[in-house]
């Protein structure tokens, strides 16, 4: 089965607040649930740990896109964090 896909190199292009809100809706998760808290950027900035508001966390992802969980696979109106990668096949079928 051939599936057309688009790869977004978010470290080069970044995110807009609208894109992150759409991703959040498609994942059915709040920003807090798709941040990589173990990422060095997050660990090195102790102030980040005090941010709990959804919009402020989205703004934090815009400033530091490396802290977003990845890969995120989006198919129409749904999305998943594809870890482990075996989830991708099941999601797309």
N, C-alpha and C positions, 0 to 999 in steps of 0.2 A: 504494500500500500504506500502510495506516494502522498506526502503531506507538504503543502507549501507552508513555509514559515518565514518569519522576519526576525532577525537577530538585532536586538537593540544594544548597542555598546554604551550603556548608561554612564560609564566612567568618562567617555568622550563627550556625550551629548547632554548628560545630566537629566534631571526630571523637572517637570513643572508641578505646582501644587495640584493642578487638575489631574495630571497623569497619576500622581500618587493617590489621590482620592479615588480615582477610577480603579486602580489596582487594589486598594483597600476594600472597595465594594465587591469587586470580582473575587477576591480571596475570602471575603466575608470575615475579615480580621481588622482589628484596630492596629494602628502603626506599632504600638508596643509589641504586638505579636509577630511582626515580621522584621524586627531589628536584630542584628547580630551583636548581642551584648558582649560576646567574647572577642570582638574585633579590637585590635590595638587602639584604633582611633577612639572607640568608645571607652575602653579601659583607661586610656591616658587622660581623659577629660572627666574628672570626678563630678563636675557640675552637671554633666549629661544625665547622671543617675537620678537626679532630682526632678527631671522633666517627666511628667505623666500625662499632660494634656495632648490629645490626639493631633491637633493642628500644629502644636509646637514640635512634636516628634516628626511630623511630616516635613516641617521646615528644617529640622536637624538633618534629615535624610537628604534634602536638597543641598545643604551645605557640605555634607559628608556622605556621598552616595555609597561608599564602600561598606557602610554599616547595614545595608539592606540585605535580607536573606536572599540567597540565590541558589540555583536559577529559579526564576518565576516563569511559569508557562501560562500563557493566556490563550484561551480558545473561546472566541465570541464573548459571552457574558460571564464566563467563569475563569478562575485561575487557581493554580496550586503552586506551592513551593515544592519543587520536584526533587526532594531528597527523601529517600534514595531515588536514583534516576529511573528505577523500574516503574515508578509512579506515572511517568510520562506516557507510556504505552497505554496503560489502563485509562488514564485521563482522556486521551485523544480518541479512544474507541467508542 
